[in-house]
């Protein structure tokens, strides 16, 4: 790991001030940044440690929803009663991510900034990758890509975003709150990650020196669930995941929000399906047809055809799970 | 402008007389002050006090030194193992303020002010901790490389109350890999220790 110089921010204001230094990176939980520096994905000259910043780790009710401080640890978010009872989809997504140890370090604000797990992106050296070296090409397009995209890819990048919590957050229409010396922003989670058609080199829309300070959830979604399909039962990234939040009228869906994970460079909301799900019972045969409406735009790679059926079935099952929640 | 590290050999640092460490630190601050006076908040060497197993340790480190490397190479606490050094295997698990973390994913500098507990901190003299004894009695290891991480993780797993069933234990111990695949015995050891500790 290339060495760097280090500063501890004592407050949010100090963090923003330090963040104006050239070639600086914020350190929150460290579970990603420290590995990026080891592999060479990122080699900042300066690191700003946020561990001493106070007041950014609360989970609290706000008007119409809940606000989670960016520095709240994943385990603390998942096991907070406001989240576990009001937003089971988020609690489940977090508890199926990584391991108990990693979730004690990783923060809810740092998690969406996680980078792709494409083996060419994570390689120590050598492979063409437009996210590692813009303009160098995409080795995965005609290489090993059986865990890659079925939606929204281009020939410049076929990777998927791997994180679980953003899939739940996208289904909940959560908003990422940022701060920056020139002004903060409210960024819908659904627009936080950057598709390769927008810019294959980028992961997300954060600017230099911009700090995620919180995540805001709209009204509670007690009828919600998360389903993670993976090659082993625990401590593994998803091959496909699905999140659903339902509002019901008796036994019939009034409103459905459904997002898929690990199928694209961002959580993929099934917008066309959602419109068709209203008025259906969660276990009605027509649910499959409604979901198919969103798969008209699926475009698998030669190695990801198997994921189409998996994703379609995961969407159908997560709707039933959410209805039972 | 990049702050450069002072020219100090690793060996002289490792020998680390207090005077040498202090001199190198002074040099580092001088370099950083000359190169980037407006960014004196950023340090190229850090004086740390770490509390490990109730004992205070003073050390001077480069910022990139992890808690794992500080424990093993600076404090000679080699019971904590370096497996993957990527947060994937759990062999480096320690308790930080009572919570289990991968020490390879924590900078030593970030651990200042936290209470660190390692495998060396569990036994009471020659009497092993009940969790250590449970691992021995259940034959919960073969080569033993992952064991200190398994035991530290088990300490937290029991404290958290995630031992209600073998399935729950396996889920909450999944961050600790065992290449000898002693998982059934590890699960049994955690269950036995949880019962004993009530």
Interface residues (C-beta under 8 A of the other chain):
Chain A: X1 X2 X3 X4 X5 X6 X7 X8 X18 X21 X22 X23 X27 X29 X30 X31 X34 X35 X37 X38 X45 X46 X47 X49 X51 X98 X99 X100 X101 X102 X104 X105 X233 X234 X235
Chain B: X1 X2 X3 X5 X32 X39 X41 X42 X43 X44 X46 X62 X63 X64 X66 X85 X86 X87 X90 X93 X96 X99 X100 X101 X102 X104 X105 X106 X107 X109 X110 X153 X156 X157 X160 X162 X170 X171 X172 X173 X174 X175 X176
